[in-house]
Amino acid sequence: MTQAELAAAVGVSRQTVVAIEKGDYAPSVYVAIRIAGALDSTVECLFPVPTNE
């Protein structure tokens, strides 16, 4: 799936997808859920919470 296809499926711009991939932008919960659904994955898998170990 291309960035443009993912963006269209989620309802955001391709630039938003690029920023999320680069770690420059943290998506809202709603966008994260839509991304996970479009990629047949889970939010937890795509956006793991860093641990302070």
C-alpha positions in Angstrom: 0.0 0.0 0.0 1.4 3.4 -0.9 1.4 6.4 1.3 -1.2 8.0 -0.9 -3.5 4.9 -0.8 -3.2 4.8 3.0 -3.9 8.5 3.3 -7.0 8.1 1.1 -8.2 5.1 3.1 -7.8 6.9 6.4 -9.0 10.3 5.3 -5.8 12.3 5.8 -3.2 13.9 3.5 -0.2 12.0 2.2 1.9 14.5 4.1 0.3 13.5 7.3 1.2 9.9 6.7 4.8 10.9 5.9 5.0 12.9 9.2 3.6 10.0 11.2 6.1 7.6 9.6 9.0 9.9 10.4 7.8 10.3 14.0 7.3 14.1 13.5 3.6 13.8 14.2 1.6 11.8 16.7 -1.8 10.9 15.3 -5.0 11.3 17.2 -6.5 8.1 18.6 -9.2 8.2 15.9 -6.6 8.5 13.1 -4.4 5.8 14.7 -7.4 3.4 14.8 -8.3 4.1 11.2 -4.6 3.5 10.2 -4.5 0.2 12.1 -7.8 -0.9 10.5 -6.6 0.0 7.0 -3.4 -2.0 7.6 -5.2 -4.9 9.2 -3.1 -4.4 12.4 -3.6 -3.0 15.9 -2.8 0.4 17.3 -0.6 -1.2 19.9 1.5 -2.9 17.2 1.9 0.2 15.1 2.4 2.7 17.9 4.1 1.0 20.8 4.4 3.0 24.0 8.0 3.5 24.9 9.0 2.1 28.3 11.2 4.0 30.8 13.6 1.1 31.6 
